[in-house]
Amino acid sequence: MFHSLTIGKLAKKSEVSIDSIRFYERRGLLDEPLRTESNYRVYPLETVTQLRFIKKAQTLGFSLDEIKEFLTLQHDATASKADVKAKTTKKIRNIRAKIQALTQMLKALELLDEACDGQGPIEECPILAALAADDSHECHH
């Protein structure tokens, strides 16, 4: 008998919840596990490595679809390091765009925050007034 883990032991060893493991299976990131005669799921030890890979990729901002592409590339004899690098470079561009958008949001919120001294009735709140303003006629560059 080869070494295998129940879903509970796999969850503990990989520090991933049982629900996440089942979710990853449904999303196709993990192979369907073998089943015992009593219908318990049993996973090969390599699944721990796969789950750690998934978790680490998620912490770097990769979506589950992107992670699935990486897992597929790992088993593609025609894939190259260039394929992985291209996906990583695309992710870097995506993150930089998000940082730029977040920076613009932060500046806009800081301006709103500076416009309000926090004193007086809510009807005179410049933040709420700015949020309620119809800016649709303004030209956006």
N, C-alpha and C positions, 0 to 999 in steps of 0.2 A: 504494500500500500504506500503510495506517495504521500509526502507531507502536505497536509491541507488544513485550512482553518474554517471554522464556522463563521457566520457573519458577525457574531458578537466578538469573537476573538480577533477577527480582521479589523473591526471597528476600533477596538482597544489598541491593537498594535500599530495601526496607521493614524490614530487620533482623528478619525472621521466618524460621524454618526452613522448608525445603521440606516436611517432614512436617506442620508446622502449617498450611501453605497447603492441602495435600491434606485435612487434617482439617477445616478451615473449609469447604472445598468440600462434603465429605460431610455436614456439619452444616447446609448451606444458607446459610451466611453470605456465601459468594462464589458468583457465577454459574459454571456450568460453562465452562471456557475453550474457545476455538476450538482446533482441531487443525490442524496443518500436514499436508501430504500424507504426510509421514513420521511422522505421529501424535504430534508434539511439541506440548505445550500452549503456547499463546501467549495472553498476557493484555494487555488494554488498559492504558495508563498509569494510568488512574483506579483500578486495583486497588491501587496503592501507597497511595493516599489511603484506600481502604477498609481496608486492613490496618493502617495507622497508627491509624485510628478504632477498630478492634477492639482493638488493643493498649492504647490509652489508656483505653478503656472498661473493659478488664480490670483495669488498674492502679487504677481507681477502685472496684473491687469488683463490677462488673456481671458476671453470669454470661453464658455464651454465648447462652442463651435470651433473656435480657434484651437483649443486644446485637442479636440477630436482630430483636427487636421494634422497637428503635430504627431499624435499617436498613430495616425494612418501613415504619415511619412516615415516613421520609424520602421514600419514593416513593408515599405515600398522599396524594392531592390533598384528601381530606376531613380529614386530620389537622391538629391545631393545636399551638401551643406549649403549651397547657394539657395535652395528652396527654403530652408529653415531661416537663413539670414534675411531673405526677402520678406518673409512673414514677420520677422522681428523688426525689421526696418519700417515696415508698414505700421506696426503697433507703436513704434516710437513716434512716428509722424502723427498718429491718432492721439497719443497722449499729449504731445506738444500742442495740438489744436485744442484739446480740452483744457490744458493749463492756460492757454491764451484766453479762452472763453471764460474760465473761472476768474482770471485776473480782471477782465472787463466787468464781470459781475461784482467782484469785490470793490472795484473803484466806484461803480454806480451806487452800491450800498453805502460805501463810506461817505459819498456826497450827500446821500439822503440822511445819513446819521448826523453829519455835521450841520445839516439844515435845521435840525430839531434840538432844542435845548431841554426837552423833556418836561417843560413847565406849561401849565395852562390846561384848558379844556381840550378834550379829544377832537372836538369839531374844528379846532385850529391846528391840528397835527399836519405838518408839512409832508411827512412821510406818507400818510394815508392819502393826502391830496395828490401827491405825485403818482402814487399807484393807481388812483382813480382817474387821472388825467387822460384825455384822449390824445395820444401822440401819433395817431395814424396818418395825420396830414403832414408830419415831418418827413423830410427827405433823409433817407438812410444811405450812408456812403460805405 
